[in-house]
């Protein structure tokens, strides 16, 4: 992989990630595929969204989509489509002027939940949250297994006083789940997501 950026690379961090075993049947797919074509999609999505919302410069999922048995990469179509949704979503933000600020979330998260925040202080707050099991190597998380189910999350954010427009969005296809305005008096802003059944949800909070 070749990356490029400014000479100051503090905020330019690429990541390469791959997963060889099918999360549904456990088959190592480096040599042959299985029939579970979409079984990787949720895991890849949460890894990609979390990485970019955490300040990553790019994400490259080495999923072995293109093989001699599948030279067109048909099996990887669903994964690439969901990565395109992420690309389109980020392109609508002023991403260059945003920075990671996980400390914006001041409330504790559920044991199975992970969250990242990118901010343009006082203007835009992008929050990504997912429910997953995780694999570790020492203290380092090496991958996620997304957990679908009925979720509804409450978060407290430390943001300046003002009026904010809040959009809750489904990362799988960028469907708007809920939108509204909230008046914030300067203490911690409490947000509650709509109920969702995917493993993840994202929110964009914009100051008016």
N, C-alpha and C positions, 0 to 999 in steps of 0.2 A: 504494500500500500504506500502511496506517495501522498504526503500532505504538504500544504503550504500555508504560510500565515505571516504576520509581522515578525520582525526580529525579536520582539518581546513576546515570548511564548507562554507567559504565565497563565493566560486564559485560553490557550490553544492546545487542547489535549485530545488526541485521537484515541480510539479504542478499537481493538479487533476482538471479536467474540465468536466462538463457534460451539456448536453442540452436535455431537455425533450420534448419541443414543436417542431413539424415539421415546418421548415421555409417556406414550401410551402402551407400547409393547416392549420397550427396552432394546430393540434391535440396533446394533451399531450400523449406521447407514453409510459409512465411508465406502464400503464395497458394494452394497446393494440396498435398494430402497424397500419400504414397506407400504402397505395400503393406507396408512394413516396420514394422508397428505396434509391435513391442517393441524396435526397434533402439536407442532412446534410453534404455531402462530402466537398464541397468548404469551408464552414464555419469552419469545423474541420481542414482542411488542413492549412488555413491561421493562425489559432490560434496555431497549432503545430509548423509550420515553424517559425513564429515570436518568439515564446517562446524559441525555441532551439537557434535560431540565436541571441537572446538577452542574452544568457548565461545560459539558464536553463539546469539542469542536466538531466531531463527526462520529458516525457509528457505521461499522462495517460488519455485518453478520455473515461469517463464513459458514454457511449452512449446507454446503455441498449440493446446491440446487442443480448445477450443470455437471452431468456425468456422461460417460459414454453411452449409458443406457437411457439417458434423458437429456440429450444435447440442447434441447430448447428450454430446459429449466421449468417445465410445466408444473412439477410438484412444488416449486418454490413460488409460484404465482401469488398465492394468498399472503405469503410473508412480504413479498415486494410491494404488494398493494397497500398493506398496512404501514410499511415504512414510507410509502409515498404520502399517506395521510399525515404522518408526522412532519415530513418535509414541508407540505403545504401549510400546515398549522404554524410552524415556526416562521415561515416566510412572511406571515401576516403580523408578526411581532417585530418590535424594534430590537431584535435580538442582540445586535452589536453593542448597544448601550445598556444591556442588562447584565446583572452579575448574580452568582449564586448567593443565596442568603437563607439557608435552612433555619437559622435562628429566628426568622420572622414568625414561624409557628411556635407559639409559647405553650400550647396545651400538649399533654402526653398523647401518644398514638397507641392504638390497640396493639397487642403483642404480635399480630401477624401482618401489621401494616407498615409501609415504608412511604416516605414523602420527601419531595424535593421542591425547592422554590427558586425561581429566578425573578429578580426585581429590577425595575427602574424606579428608584425610591420616589414615593409620592405620586407616581403616575401609573405604573403597571406592575401587577404582581401575578406571576404565572405559577400555579401550584399543581403538582402532579402527585397522585397518591395511588398505591396499589396494595392488594392483599395477596401475599405469596408465602410459600415455603422457600427457604433459601439453602444453598450449598455453601460451605465455607472451606477455606484453607487457612488454618490458624485463625486470625481475626479478620481475614479478608473474605468478603462475599464473592464467590465465583460464579454464581448463577441463581436464577429464580425459577420456581415452579408456580405459575399463576393459579390462584384459587378463585374460581367462579363461585357465585352464590349471591344471596340477598345481602347487600351492604347499604349502609347509610352512615356517613361520617360527619362528625362535628369537629371543627377546628377553631382555635383562637389565634388571631394574627395581630402582631404589633405593627400598626400602621398609623400614619398621621390622621388627625381629625379631617372629616370631609364627607362628601357624597361619592359613593362608589357604585359602578355598574358591575354586577356579578354575573358571569356566565359559567354554567356547568356543562361540560361537553364530554361525550363518549369518545375516547381515543380510538376505538376500533374503526369508526367511520366518520368521525367529526360531527355526529348528530348533536344538536343543541338539546339538552335535557331540561334545562331551566334557565331563566334569565330574569333579572330584576334589579332594583336599586335599593341601596341601604344607606341610611344616614349614620355616620360614625362620629361619636362625641370625643374621641381622643383616647379613650381607654382601649382595652383589647377588643378587636372586632371579632365577633363570633359568627361563624358561617356553618350552616348545616346543608349537606348535599342532598339532592333527591335520592330516592332509593334506586339502586342499579344492580344488575345481575352479572355484569362482567367483573373481572378481577380489578379493574382500574377505572379511575375517573380523573378528569382534569378541570381546573377552574382558571379563569382569567378575571382578575379584579382590576378595573380601570377607574382612576379618579376622574370626576367630571370637572 
